[in-house]
């Protein structure tokens, strides 16, 4: 089964943008932060840049110099986005791997 997660990720980005508009604390926490993120799902790869609380340049393919790398599969990513799978469970089952600076990972975890 071929699964395309792109639309689900775009919906998640749209929800994030809506939330950042109304959550002053979240905006403050992300102020001044620029992070490049890769999402490697094996059969699908995506990347984006988080800058000043906004996601920019969401695209197919991976960035060479990403700060945060999410490695999973399409089914698990769909489960995470739809909240059928909790991030900590996916990590424990090794269905999700996250690579990057520990501070970035802790900050990113809040927004999953």
MOPAC internal coordinates of N, CA, C and O (Angstrom, degrees):
PM7 1SCF
backbone

  N    0.0000 0     0.00 0     0.00 0    0    0    0
  C    1.4463 1     0.00 0     0.00 0    1    0    0
  C    1.5334 1   109.23 1     0.00 0    2    1    0
  O    1.2310 1   120.79 1   -54.62 1    3    2    1
  N    1.3091 1   116.10 1   125.38 1    3    2    1
  C    1.4603 1   121.31 1   177.69 1    5    3    2
  C    1.5202 1   108.14 1   -90.88 1    6    5    3
  O    1.2310 1   121.51 1   -53.36 1    7    6    5
  N    1.2985 1   114.72 1   126.64 1    7    6    5
  C    1.4652 1   120.19 1  -177.63 1    9    7    6
  C    1.5234 1   108.42 1  -120.85 1   10    9    7
  O    1.2310 1   120.47 1   -45.51 1   11   10    9
  N    1.3047 1   116.71 1   134.49 1   11   10    9
  C    1.4518 1   120.72 1   176.96 1   13   11   10
  C    1.5287 1   107.85 1  -115.53 1   14   13   11
  O    1.2310 1   121.29 1   -62.71 1   15   14   13
  N    1.3136 1   115.15 1   117.29 1   15   14   13
  C    1.4617 1   122.19 1  -173.06 1   17   15   14
  C    1.5321 1   111.56 1   -94.63 1   18   17   15
  O    1.2310 1   120.30 1   172.40 1   19   18   17
  N    1.3185 1   117.03 1    -7.60 1   19   18   17
  C    1.4606 1   122.37 1  -174.78 1   21   19   18
  C    1.5309 1   113.14 1   -49.65 1   22   21   19
  O    1.2310 1   119.96 1   130.34 1   23   22   21
  N    1.3343 1   117.68 1   -49.66 1   23   22   21
  C    1.4688 1   120.81 1  -177.90 1   25   23   22
  C    1.5274 1   111.41 1   -63.07 1   26   25   23
  O    1.2310 1   120.27 1   141.48 1   27   26   25
  N    1.3289 1   117.10 1   -38.52 1   27   26   25
  C    1.4652 1   120.57 1   179.08 1   29   27   26
  C    1.5254 1   110.92 1   -66.49 1   30   29   27
  O    1.2310 1   120.24 1   140.47 1   31   30   29
  N    1.3240 1   117.15 1   -39.53 1   31   30   29
  C    1.4734 1   120.28 1   177.48 1   33   31   30
  C    1.5280 1   109.25 1   -65.50 1   34   33   31
  O    1.2310 1   120.36 1   138.24 1   35   34   33
  N    1.3320 1   116.92 1   -41.76 1   35   34   33
  C    1.4702 1   120.09 1   178.60 1   37   35   34
  C    1.5213 1   110.63 1   -61.26 1   38   37   35
  O    1.2310 1   119.87 1   139.12 1   39   38   37
  N    1.3294 1   117.86 1   -40.88 1   39   38   37
  C    1.4708 1   120.80 1   177.34 1   41   39   38
  C    1.5318 1   110.94 1   -63.46 1   42   41   39
  O    1.2310 1   120.62 1   140.58 1   43   42   41
  N    1.3455 1   116.43 1   -39.42 1   43   42   41
  C    1.4572 1   120.69 1   178.03 1   45   43   42
  C    1.5408 1   109.84 1   -63.61 1   46   45   43
  O    1.2310 1   120.19 1   139.45 1   47   46   45
  N    1.3183 1   117.23 1   -40.55 1   47   46   45
  C    1.4730 1   121.79 1   177.70 1   49   47   46
  C    1.5254 1   109.78 1   -63.15 1   50   49   47
  O    1.2310 1   120.38 1   136.68 1   51   50   49
  N    1.3304 1   116.89 1   -43.32 1   51   50   49
  C    1.4659 1   120.73 1   179.08 1   53   51   50
  C    1.5257 1   111.09 1   -61.27 1   54   53   51
  O    1.2310 1   120.11 1   137.76 1   55   54   53
  N    1.3408 1   117.39 1   -42.24 1   55   54   53
  C    1.4692 1   121.21 1   177.61 1   57   55   54
  C    1.5238 1   110.46 1   -63.93 1   58   57   55
  O    1.2310 1   120.67 1   138.75 1   59   58   57
  N    1.3302 1   116.32 1   -41.25 1   59   58   57
  C    1.4663 1   121.58 1   177.87 1   61   59   58
  C    1.5280 1   109.88 1   -58.97 1   62   61   59
  O    1.2310 1   120.25 1   134.25 1   63   62   61
  N    1.3420 1   117.12 1   -45.75 1   63   62   61
  C    1.4641 1   121.01 1  -179.95 1   65   63   62
  C    1.5303 1   110.85 1   -63.22 1   66   65   63
  O    1.2310 1   120.08 1   140.89 1   67   66   65
  N    1.3273 1   117.45 1   -39.11 1   67   66   65
  C    1.4700 1   120.59 1   177.73 1   69   67   66
  C    1.5282 1   110.39 1   -63.89 1   70   69   67
  O    1.2310 1   121.01 1   137.76 1   71   70   69
  N    1.3297 1   115.68 1   -42.24 1   71   70   69
  C    1.4617 1   120.16 1  -179.15 1   73   71   70
  C    1.5233 1   111.27 1   -66.37 1   74   73   71
  O    1.2310 1   120.42 1   138.02 1   75   74   73
  N    1.3169 1   116.81 1   -41.98 1   75   74   73
  C    1.4707 1   120.37 1  -177.66 1   77   75   74
  C    1.5286 1   110.75 1   -64.70 1   78   77   75
  O    1.2310 1   120.52 1   151.16 1   79   78   77
  N    1.3341 1   116.60 1   -28.84 1   79   78   77
  C    1.4667 1   120.80 1   178.28 1   81   79   78
  C    1.5293 1   111.82 1   -64.40 1   82   81   79
  O    1.2310 1   120.16 1   147.70 1   83   82   81
  N    1.3299 1   117.30 1   -32.30 1   83   82   81
  C    1.4631 1   121.20 1  -174.13 1   85   83   82
  C    1.5305 1   113.90 1  -106.87 1   86   85   83
  O    1.2310 1   119.63 1   170.94 1   87   86   85
  N    1.3171 1   118.31 1    -9.06 1   87   86   85
  C    1.4634 1   121.92 1  -174.69 1   89   87   86
  C    1.5334 1   110.21 1  -109.70 1   90   89   87
  O    1.2310 1   121.17 1   -85.20 1   91   90   89
  N    1.3164 1   115.36 1    94.80 1   91   90   89
  C    1.4615 1   120.66 1  -176.55 1   93   91   90
  C    1.5292 1   112.10 1   -63.05 1   94   93   91
  O    1.2310 1   120.17 1   141.54 1   95   94   93
  N    1.3276 1   117.29 1   -38.46 1   95   94   93
  C    1.4611 1   121.62 1   179.80 1   97   95   94
  C    1.5358 1   110.41 1   -61.93 1   98   97   95
  O    1.2310 1   120.81 1   136.59 1   99   98   97
  N    1.3252 1   116.06 1   -43.41 1   99   98   97
  C    1.4644 1   120.71 1   179.23 1  101   99   98
  C    1.5317 1   110.43 1   -64.95 1  102  101   99
  O    1.2310 1   120.48 1   137.78 1  103  102  101
  N    1.3318 1   116.69 1   -42.22 1  103  102  101
  C    1.4701 1   120.20 1   177.38 1  105  103  102
  C    1.5204 1   110.62 1   -59.31 1  106  105  103
  O    1.2310 1   120.80 1   136.38 1  107  106  105
  N    1.3300 1   116.07 1   -43.62 1  107  106  105
  C    1.4696 1   120.37 1  -179.28 1  109  107  106
  C    1.5252 1   110.75 1   -63.94 1  110  109  107
  O    1.2310 1   120.53 1   139.07 1  111  110  109
  N    1.3284 1   116.60 1   -40.93 1  111  110  109
  C    1.4605 1   120.63 1  -179.08 1  113  111  110
  C    1.5278 1   112.09 1   -64.70 1  114  113  111
  O    1.2310 1   120.23 1   148.46 1  115  114  113
  N    1.3197 1   117.17 1   -31.54 1  115  114  113
  C    1.4654 1   121.33 1  -177.91 1  117  115  114
  C    1.5233 1   113.20 1   -94.84 1  118  117  115
  O    1.2310 1   120.27 1   177.92 1  119  118  117
  N    1.3219 1   117.08 1    -2.08 1  119  118  117
  C    1.4556 1   121.32 1  -179.53 1  121  119  118
  C    1.5296 1   110.74 1   -61.02 1  122  121  119
  O    1.2310 1   120.86 1   -49.63 1  123  122  121
  N    1.3063 1   115.96 1   130.37 1  123  122  121
  C    1.4638 1   121.55 1   177.48 1  125  123  122
  C    1.5202 1   114.76 1    80.59 1  126  125  123
  O    1.2310 1   119.98 1  -179.64 1  127  126  125
  N    1.3134 1   117.65 1     0.36 1  127  126  125
  C    1.4610 1   120.82 1  -176.80 1  129  127  126
  C    1.5326 1   110.75 1   -94.30 1  130  129  127
  O    1.2310 1   121.44 1   -47.11 1  131  130  129
  N    1.3235 1   114.85 1   132.89 1  131  130  129
  C    1.4583 1   121.84 1   173.79 1  133  131  130
  C    1.5238 1   107.06 1  -129.08 1  134  133  131
  O    1.2310 1   120.30 1   -61.64 1  135  134  133
  N    1.3239 1   117.03 1   118.36 1  135  134  133
  C    1.4653 1   121.92 1  -179.64 1  137  135  134
  C    1.5209 1   109.64 1  -135.85 1  138  137  135
  O    1.2310 1   121.30 1   -42.61 1  139  138  137
  N    1.3117 1   115.11 1   137.39 1  139  138  137
  C    1.4639 1   121.87 1   175.01 1  141  139  138
  C    1.5225 1   107.62 1   -98.28 1  142  141  139
  O    1.2310 1   120.98 1   -47.16 1  143  142  141
  N    1.3336 1   115.72 1   132.84 1  143  142  141
  C    1.4614 1   121.22 1  -174.05 1  145  143  142
  C    1.5288 1   110.10 1  -125.58 1  146  145  143
  O    1.2310 1   120.88 1   -47.87 1  147  146  145
  N    1.3266 1   115.92 1   132.13 1  147  146  145
  C    1.4643 1   122.84 1   172.79 1  149  147  146
  C    1.5191 1   109.23 1  -109.85 1  150  149  147
  O    1.2310 1   120.92 1   -38.54 1  151  150  149
  N    1.3224 1   115.84 1   141.46 1  151  150  149
  C    1.4601 1   122.85 1   173.52 1  153  151  150
  C    1.5180 1   106.29 1  -122.52 1  154  153  151
  O    1.2310 1   120.76 1   -71.57 1  155  154  153
  N    1.3322 1   116.14 1   108.43 1  155  154  153
  C    1.4627 1   121.86 1  -177.85 1  157  155  154
  C    1.5240 1   108.83 1  -108.33 1  158  157  155
  O    1.2310 1   120.93 1   -71.70 1  159  158  157
  N    1.3218 1   115.83 1   108.30 1  159  158  157
  C    1.4670 1   121.46 1  -178.73 1  161  159  158
  C    1.5224 1   111.08 1  -107.03 1  162  161  159
  O    1.2310 1   120.20 1  -160.95 1  163  162  161
  N    1.3089 1   117.23 1    19.05 1  163  162  161
  C    1.4554 1   121.29 1  -179.08 1  165  163  162
  C    1.5207 1   110.76 1    79.33 1  166  165  163
  O    1.2310 1   120.38 1   100.75 1  167  166  165
  N    1.3303 1   116.88 1   -79.25 1  167  166  165
  C    1.4637 1   121.03 1  -178.54 1  169  167  166
  C    1.5298 1   112.35 1   -80.13 1  170  169  167
  O    1.2310 1   120.34 1   167.46 1  171  170  169
  N    1.3161 1   116.95 1   -12.54 1  171  170  169
  C    1.4635 1   122.71 1   179.55 1  173  171  170
  C    1.5225 1   108.46 1  -136.80 1  174  173  171
  O    1.2310 1   120.48 1   -39.44 1  175  174  173
  N    1.3152 1   116.70 1   140.56 1  175  174  173
  C    1.4569 1   120.90 1   176.40 1  177  175  174
  C    1.5276 1   109.44 1  -135.35 1  178  177  175
  O    1.2310 1   121.28 1   -39.56 1  179  178  177
  N    1.3175 1   115.15 1   140.44 1  179  178  177
  C    1.4623 1   121.36 1  -178.59 1  181  179  178
  C    1.5216 1   109.13 1  -141.25 1  182  181  179
  O    1.2310 1   121.18 1   -17.55 1  183  182  181
  N    1.3193 1   115.35 1   162.45 1  183  182  181
  C    1.4581 1   120.21 1   176.04 1  185  183  182
  C    1.5221 1   109.01 1  -152.80 1  186  185  183
  O    1.2310 1   121.83 1   -19.64 1  187  186  185
  N    1.3314 1   114.10 1   160.36 1  187  186  185
  C    1.4529 1   120.30 1   174.83 1  189  187  186
  C    1.5165 1   108.52 1  -160.06 1  190  189  187
  O    1.2310 1   121.45 1   -10.62 1  191  190  189
  N    1.3212 1   114.84 1   169.38 1  191  190  189
  C    1.4557 1   122.18 1   176.53 1  193  191  190
  C    1.5247 1   107.56 1  -118.84 1  194  193  191
  O    1.2310 1   120.87 1   -52.98 1  195  194  193
  N    1.3286 1   115.94 1   127.02 1  195  194  193
  C    1.4669 1   122.08 1   173.89 1  197  195  194
  C    1.5212 1   106.39 1   -96.72 1  198  197  195
  O    1.2310 1   120.85 1   -62.08 1  199  198  197
  N    1.3302 1   115.98 1   117.92 1  199  198  197
  C    1.4610 1   120.06 1  -177.97 1  201  199  198
  C    1.5197 1   109.00 1  -140.93 1  202  201  199
  O    1.2310 1   121.32 1   -56.72 1  203  202  201
  N    1.3403 1   115.08 1   123.28 1  203  202  201
  C    1.4668 1   121.32 1   178.95 1  205  203  202
  C    1.5282 1   112.02 1    53.04 1  206  205  203
  O    1.2310 1   120.30 1  -140.44 1  207  206  205
  N    1.3152 1   117.03 1    39.56 1  207  206  205
  C    1.4545 1   120.92 1   175.73 1  209  207  206
  C    1.5141 1   115.11 1    78.19 1  210  209  207
  O    1.2310 1   119.85 1  -166.31 1  211  210  209
  N    1.3144 1   117.89 1    13.69 1  211  210  209
  C    1.4643 1   122.16 1   178.07 1  213  211  210
  C    1.5245 1   108.71 1  -127.75 1  214  213  211
  O    1.2310 1   121.17 1   -34.68 1  215  214  213
  N    1.3198 1   115.37 1   145.32 1  215  214  213
  C    1.4628 1   120.53 1   175.53 1  217  215  214
  C    1.5228 1   107.53 1   -93.71 1  218  217  215
  O    1.2310 1   121.50 1   -55.67 1  219  218  217
  N    1.3220 1   114.74 1   124.33 1  219  218  217
  C    1.4645 1   121.80 1   179.94 1  221  219  218
  C    1.5283 1   108.99 1  -119.47 1  222  221  219
  O    1.2310 1   121.06 1   -22.75 1  223  222  221
  N    1.2954 1   115.57 1   157.25 1  223  222  221
  C    1.4665 1   122.50 1   170.35 1  225  223  222
  C    1.5221 1   113.42 1    57.42 1  226  225  223
  O    1.2310 1   119.54 1  -141.40 1  227  226  225
  N    1.3374 1   118.48 1    38.60 1  227  226  225
  C    1.4680 1   120.09 1   174.44 1  229  227  226
  C    1.5175 1   107.35 1   -66.16 1  230  229  227
  O    1.2310 1   120.86 1   -55.61 1  231  230  229
  N    1.3451 1   115.95 1   124.39 1  231  230  229
  C    1.4627 1   119.81 1  -174.48 1  233  231  230
  C    1.5214 1   111.38 1  -153.58 1  234  233  231
  O    1.2310 1   121.44 1   -16.46 1  235  234  233
  N    1.3131 1   114.84 1   163.54 1  235  234  233
  C    1.4560 1   121.13 1   171.71 1  237  235  234
  C    1.5288 1   107.69 1   -72.66 1  238  237  235
  O    1.2310 1   120.80 1   -32.27 1  239  238  237
  N    1.3237 1   116.07 1   147.73 1  239  238  237
  C    1.4604 1   120.58 1   178.27 1  241  239  238
  C    1.5204 1   111.51 1    98.42 1  242  241  239
  O    1.2310 1   121.52 1   -12.57 1  243  242  241
  N    1.3273 1   114.70 1   167.43 1  243  242  241
  C    1.4625 1   122.23 1  -176.95 1  245  243  242
  C    1.5174 1   111.19 1  -108.56 1  246  245  243
  O    1.2310 1   120.64 1   -29.94 1  247  246  245
  N    1.3228 1   116.38 1   150.06 1  247  246  245
  C    1.4552 1   122.70 1   174.23 1  249  247  246
  C    1.5240 1   108.76 1   -88.40 1  250  249  247
  O    1.2310 1   119.91 1   -35.39 1  251  250  249
  N    1.3105 1   117.79 1   144.61 1  251  250  249
  C    1.4636 1   121.75 1  -179.48 1  253  251  250
  C    1.5282 1   112.76 1   -67.99 1  254  253  251
  O    1.2310 1   120.34 1   147.06 1  255  254  253
  N    1.3135 1   116.96 1   -32.94 1  255  254  253
  C    1.4616 1   120.94 1  -171.09 1  257  255  254
  C    1.5335 1   112.51 1  -119.94 1  258  257  255
  O    1.2310 1   120.33 1  -134.37 1  259  258  257
  N    1.3359 1   116.97 1    45.63 1  259  258  257
  C    1.4738 1   120.73 1  -178.31 1  261  259  258
  C    1.5209 1   111.46 1   -67.48 1  262  261  259
  O    1.2310 1   120.91 1   -36.79 1  263  262  261
  N    1.3350 1   115.87 1   143.21 1  263  262  261
  C    1.4581 1   122.41 1   176.35 1  265  263  262
  C    1.5288 1   111.09 1   -82.91 1  266  265  263
  O    1.2310 1   120.79 1   145.27 1  267  266  265
  N    1.3370 1   116.10 1   -34.73 1  267  266  265
  C    1.4586 1   122.29 1  -178.17 1  269  267  266
  C    1.5228 1   108.13 1  -127.11 1  270  269  267
  O    1.2310 1   120.99 1   -47.30 1  271  270  269
  N    1.3351 1   115.71 1   132.70 1  271  270  269
  C    1.4653 1   120.96 1   179.65 1  273  271  270
  C    1.5217 1   109.09 1  -124.39 1  274  273  271
  O    1.2310 1   120.88 1   -59.52 1  275  274  273
  N    1.3269 1   115.93 1   120.48 1  275  274  273
  C    1.4577 1   122.27 1   174.36 1  277  275  274
  C    1.5161 1   107.07 1  -101.72 1  278  277  275
  O    1.2310 1   120.46 1   -54.25 1  279  278  277
  N    1.3295 1   116.73 1   125.75 1  279  278  277
  C    1.4632 1   121.40 1  -178.04 1  281  279  278
  C    1.5147 1   107.27 1  -123.98 1  282  281  279
  O    1.2310 1   120.87 1   -57.02 1  283  282  281
  N    1.3222 1   115.94 1   122.98 1  283  282  281
  C    1.4543 1   120.37 1  -177.36 1  285  283  282
  C    1.5237 1   108.86 1  -158.98 1  286  285  283
  O    1.2310 1   121.01 1    29.38 1  287  286  285
  N    1.3261 1   115.68 1  -150.62 1  287  286  285
  C    1.4592 1   122.28 1   174.62 1  289  287  286
  C    1.5222 1   107.35 1  -135.38 1  290  289  287
  O    1.2310 1   119.50 1   -17.45 1  291  290  289
  N    1.3356 1   118.56 1   162.55 1  291  290  289
  C    1.4637 1   120.23 1  -176.45 1  293  291  290
  C    1.5335 1   113.87 1   -57.57 1  294  293  291
  O    1.2310 1   119.64 1   138.78 1  295  294  293
  N    1.3245 1   118.30 1   -41.22 1  295  294  293
  C    1.4598 1   121.01 1  -178.00 1  297  295  294
  C    1.5310 1   111.55 1   -63.40 1  298  297  295
  O    1.2310 1   120.59 1   135.00 1  299  298  297
  N    1.3269 1   116.48 1   -45.00 1  299  298  297
  C    1.4671 1   120.16 1   179.25 1  301  299  298
  C    1.5191 1   110.76 1   -65.28 1  302  301  299
  O    1.2310 1   120.15 1   138.17 1  303  302  301
  N    1.3288 1   117.32 1   -41.83 1  303  302  301
  C    1.4629 1   120.03 1   179.98 1  305  303  302
  C    1.5232 1   110.57 1   -62.55 1  306  305  303
  O    1.2310 1   119.95 1   137.78 1  307  306  305
  N    1.3186 1   117.70 1   -42.22 1  307  306  305
  C    1.4727 1   120.98 1   176.57 1  309  307  306
  C    1.5287 1   109.79 1   -61.06 1  310  309  307
  O    1.2310 1   120.26 1   138.82 1  311  310  309
  N    1.3461 1   117.12 1   -41.18 1  311  310  309
  C    1.4574 1   121.28 1   178.11 1  313  311  310
  C    1.5169 1   112.60 1   -62.85 1  314  313  311
  O    1.2310 1   120.53 1   140.91 1  315  314  313
  N    1.3264 1   116.59 1   -39.09 1  315  314  313
  C    1.4667 1   121.13 1   177.66 1  317  315  314
  C    1.5299 1   110.95 1   -66.45 1  318  317  315
  O    1.2310 1   120.86 1   135.73 1  319  318  317
  N    1.3147 1   115.96 1   -44.27 1  319  318  317
  C    1.4634 1   120.46 1  -178.24 1  321  319  318
  C    1.5273 1   110.65 1   -65.68 1  322  321  319
  O    1.2310 1   120.40 1   139.03 1  323  322  321
  N    1.3366 1   116.84 1   -40.97 1  323  322  321
  C    1.4701 1   120.84 1  -178.51 1  325  323  322
  C    1.5305 1   112.43 1   -83.02 1  326  325  323
  O    1.2310 1   120.90 1   176.05 1  327  326  325
  N    1.3366 1   115.88 1    -3.95 1  327  326  325
  C    1.4684 1   123.45 1  -179.88 1  329  327  326
  C    1.5294 1   113.72 1    69.56 1  330  329  327
  O    1.2310 1   120.28 1  -160.03 1  331  330  329
  N    1.3228 1   117.07 1    19.97 1  331  330  329
  C    1.4721 1   120.42 1   173.19 1  333  331  330
  C    1.5293 1   110.06 1   -75.50 1  334  333  331
  O    1.2310 1   121.01 1   155.92 1  335  334  333
  N    1.3354 1   115.67 1   -24.08 1  335  334  333
  C    1.4673 1   122.19 1   178.57 1  337  335  334
  C    1.5249 1   107.48 1  -125.05 1  338  337  335
  O    1.2310 1   120.54 1   -47.64 1  339  338  337
  N    1.3279 1   116.58 1   132.36 1  339  338  337
  C    1.4589 1   120.40 1   177.25 1  341  339  338
  C    1.5282 1   109.09 1   -84.11 1  342  341  339
  O    1.2310 1   120.15 1   -35.85 1  343  342  341
  N    1.3268 1   117.32 1   144.15 1  343  342  341
  C    1.4656 1   120.30 1  -178.42 1  345  343  342
  C    1.5264 1   113.97 1   -54.66 1  346  345  343
  O    1.2310 1   119.79 1   137.66 1  347  346  345
  N    1.3270 1   118.00 1   -42.34 1  347  346  345
  C    1.4631 1   120.00 1  -177.80 1  349  347  346
  C    1.5370 1   111.18 1   -66.39 1  350  349  347
  O    1.2310 1   120.30 1   144.26 1  351  350  349
  N    1.3256 1   117.03 1   -35.74 1  351  350  349
  C    1.4628 1   120.32 1   177.41 1  353  351  350
  C    1.5290 1   109.96 1   -67.28 1  354  353  351
  O    1.2310 1   120.34 1   135.74 1  355  354  353
  N    1.3232 1   116.96 1   -44.26 1  355  354  353
  C    1.4693 1   121.09 1   178.61 1  357  355  354
  C    1.5323 1   110.41 1   -60.49 1  358  357  355
  O    1.2310 1   120.58 1   140.34 1  359  358  357
  N    1.3344 1   116.50 1   -39.66 1  359  358  357
  C    1.4683 1   119.93 1   176.93 1  361  359  358
  C    1.5267 1   110.89 1   -65.28 1  362  361  359
  O    1.2310 1   120.49 1   134.37 1  363  362  361
  N    1.3378 1   116.67 1   -45.63 1  363  362  361
  C    1.4661 1   121.21 1  -178.99 1  365  363  362
  C    1.5308 1   111.90 1   -62.12 1  366  365  363
  O    1.2310 1   120.65 1   143.61 1  367  366  365
  N    1.3184 1   116.36 1   -36.39 1  367  366  365
  C    1.4700 1   121.25 1   179.85 1  369  367  366
  C    1.5308 1   112.35 1   -84.70 1  370  369  367
  O    1.2310 1   121.10 1  -178.78 1  371  370  369
  N    1.3177 1   115.49 1     1.22 1  371  370  369
  C    1.4729 1   122.42 1  -178.80 1  373  371  370
  C    1.5253 1   112.71 1    60.51 1  374  373  371
  O    1.2310 1   121.02 1  -151.71 1  375  374  373
  N    1.3159 1   115.65 1    28.29 1  375  374  373
  C    1.4608 1   121.25 1   174.06 1  377  375  374
  C    1.5268 1   110.31 1   -89.19 1  378  377  375
  O    1.2310 1   121.26 1   168.21 1  379  378  377
  N    1.3224 1   115.19 1   -11.79 1  379  378  377
  C    1.4545 1   122.61 1   176.19 1  381  379  378
  C    1.5157 1   107.65 1  -137.68 1  382  381  379
  O    1.2310 1   121.20 1   -50.55 1  383  382  381
  N    1.3203 1   115.31 1   129.45 1  383  382  381
  C    1.4633 1   121.20 1   173.17 1  385  383  382
  C    1.5171 1   107.48 1  -121.80 1  386  385  383
  O    1.2310 1   121.21 1   -40.38 1  387  386  385
  N    1.3095 1   115.28 1   139.62 1  387  386  385
  C    1.4507 1   120.79 1  -179.41 1  389  387  386
  C    1.5227 1   107.53 1  -127.24 1  390  389  387
  O    1.2310 1   121.17 1   -51.25 1  391  390  389
  N    1.3318 1   115.36 1   128.75 1  391  390  389
  C    1.4605 1   120.28 1   179.71 1  393  391  390
  C    1.5170 1   108.73 1  -121.82 1  394  393  391
  O    1.2310 1   121.82 1   -41.23 1  395  394  393
  N    1.3314 1   114.12 1   138.77 1  395  394  393
  C    1.4554 1   119.92 1   178.58 1  397  395  394
  C    1.5086 1   110.06 1   155.31 1  398  397  395
  O    1.2310 1   120.77 1     0.93 1  399  398  397
  N    1.3229 1   116.13 1  -179.07 1  399  398  397
  C    1.4526 1   123.05 1   177.59 1  401  399  398
  C    1.5243 1   108.97 1   -62.45 1  402  401  399
  O    1.2310 1   119.84 1   -42.07 1  403  402  401
  N    1.3229 1   117.92 1   137.93 1  403  402  401
  C    1.4671 1   121.94 1  -175.30 1  405  403  402
  C    1.5330 1   111.33 1   -58.93 1  406  405  403
  O    1.2310 1   119.61 1   142.04 1  407  406  405
  N    1.3154 1   118.35 1   -37.96 1  407  406  405
  C    1.4653 1   121.33 1   177.94 1  409  407  406
  C    1.5317 1   110.89 1   -62.71 1  410  409  407
  O    1.2310 1   120.60 1   137.57 1  411  410  409
  N    1.3300 1   116.46 1   -42.43 1  411  410  409
  C    1.4708 1   120.83 1   176.94 1  413  411  410
  C    1.5222 1   110.46 1   -62.72 1  414  413  411
  O    1.2310 1   120.98 1   137.19 1  415  414  413
  N    1.3293 1   115.74 1   -42.81 1  415  414  413
  C    1.4628 1   119.78 1  -177.62 1  417  415  414
  C    1.5225 1   111.18 1   -64.38 1  418  417  415
  O    1.2310 1   119.89 1   138.88 1  419  418  417
  N    1.3178 1   117.81 1   -41.12 1  419  418  417
  C    1.4611 1   121.11 1  -179.99 1  421  419  418
  C    1.5393 1   110.07 1   -66.48 1  422  421  419
  O    1.2310 1   120.58 1   139.97 1  423  422  421
  N    1.3022 1   116.50 1   -40.03 1  423  422  421
  C    1.4632 1   120.53 1   178.70 1  425  423  422
  C    1.5220 1   109.79 1   -66.89 1  426  425  423
  O    1.2310 1   120.49 1   135.71 1  427  426  425
  N    1.3269 1   116.67 1   -44.29 1  427  426  425
  C    1.4658 1   121.44 1  -177.37 1  429  427  426
  C    1.5219 1   110.61 1   -64.78 1  430  429  427
  O    1.2310 1   119.90 1   142.65 1  431  430  429
  N    1.3293 1   117.80 1   -37.35 1  431  430  429
  C    1.4664 1   123.21 1  -178.38 1  433  431  430
  C    1.5258 1   111.27 1   -56.49 1  434  433  431
  O    1.2310 1   120.11 1   145.43 1  435  434  433
  N    1.3249 1   117.40 1   -34.57 1  435  434  433
  C    1.4630 1   121.62 1  -179.02 1  437  435  434
  C    1.5206 1   112.12 1   -62.34 1  438  437  435
  O    1.2310 1   120.48 1   154.05 1  439  438  437
  N    1.3194 1   116.68 1   -25.95 1  439  438  437
  C    1.4654 1   119.94 1  -172.09 1  441  439  438
  C    1.5154 1   113.20 1  -100.84 1  442  441  439
  O    1.2310 1   120.10 1   178.79 1  443  442  441
  N    1.3338 1   117.41 1    -1.21 1  443  442  441
  C    1.4751 1   120.43 1   177.08 1  445  443  442
  C    1.5070 1   110.39 1   -74.56 1  446  445  443
  O    1.2310 1   120.10 1   180.00 1  447  446  445

